[in-house]
Amino acid sequence: MKEQPISRRELLKLLAAAGGAVAASTALPSEWTKPLVETGVLPAHAQTSEPIDIPDTLVGIQWNSGMELADLDLRGVGNGATVDENSPNSPTMAFSYEEVAGDYTEYTETIAIKSNLASGNYEISVFLEEWAARLAQQAPVITITLPDAAPEFKFLYNITSGNWLHCATIDMDTHAITWYV
């Protein structure tokens, strides 16, 4: 085998590698031992807490049609989803319906907006399918209750049969209600 001269650069590389190996070998223990695991308690400021449970924002409509049948529909649109009687659930809203009196005269429809998940604007509308004259004596009431706030309500005097009435927009980021009725 023919000897080849080593360049100065190659010699420095070899010396650095050999020196690093020697330094590493002196830092290693002569025998391996079982690792120690220390446990402790986090200080109070570093511990995690349970998520805050924020009450839902509630939107409800209630009406009493006397002894005659009247049908209103409540709809919520927000965060790319719509909830109503035909599609009652979305990731941020849930629709429910109740006949209050048991004699087909008093009703409530409610949309619960999950305040801890919802953001942006949510539009609230009401639709009167028919029988507008029968509601003239007792106007329906729409109520919106934001978390930690008193309920706000409006009477729906100007609702007409066969049309959606945009009643309010709720800004879930600022918790502000803009009424249109």
Rosetta blueprint (number, residue, H / E / L):
1 M L
2 K L
3 E L
4 Q L
5 P L
6 I L
7 S L
8 R H
9 R H
10 E H
11 L H
12 L H
13 K H
14 L H
15 L H
16 A H
17 A H
18 A H
19 G H
20 G H
21 A H
22 V H
23 A H
24 A H
25 S H
26 T H
27 A H
28 L L
29 P L
30 S L
31 E L
32 W L
33 T L
34 K L
35 P L
36 L L
37 V L
38 E L
39 T L
40 G L
41 V L
42 L L
43 P L
44 A H
45 H H
46 A H
47 Q L
48 T L
49 S L
50 E L
51 P L
52 I L
53 D L
54 I L
55 P L
56 D L
57 T E
58 L E
59 V E
60 G E
61 I E
62 Q E
63 W E
64 N E
65 S L
66 G L
67 M L
68 E L
69 L L
70 A L
71 D E
72 L E
73 D E
74 L E
75 R E
76 G E
77 V E
78 G E
79 N L
80 G L
81 A E
82 T E
83 V E
84 D L
85 E L
86 N L
87 S L
88 P L
89 N E
90 S L
91 P L
92 T L
93 M E
94 A E
95 F E
96 S E
97 Y E
98 E E
99 E E
100 V L
101 A L
102 G L
103 D L
104 Y L
105 T L
106 E E
107 Y E
108 T E
109 E E
110 T E
111 I E
112 A E
113 I E
114 K L
115 S L
116 N L
117 L L
118 A L
119 S L
120 G L
121 N E
122 Y E
123 E E
124 I E
125 S E
126 V E
127 F E
128 L E
129 E E
130 E E
131 W L
132 A H
133 A H
134 R H
135 L H
136 A L
137 Q L
138 Q L
139 A L
140 P L
141 V E
142 I E
143 T E
144 I E
145 T E
146 L L
147 P L
148 D L
149 A L
150 A L
151 P L
152 E E
153 F E
154 K E
155 F E
156 L L
157 Y L
158 N L
159 I L
160 T L
161 S E
162 G L
163 N L
164 W E
165 L E
166 H E
167 C E
168 A E
169 T E
170 I E
171 D E
172 M L
173 D L
174 T L
175 H L
176 A E
177 I E
178 T E
179 W E
180 Y L
181 V L
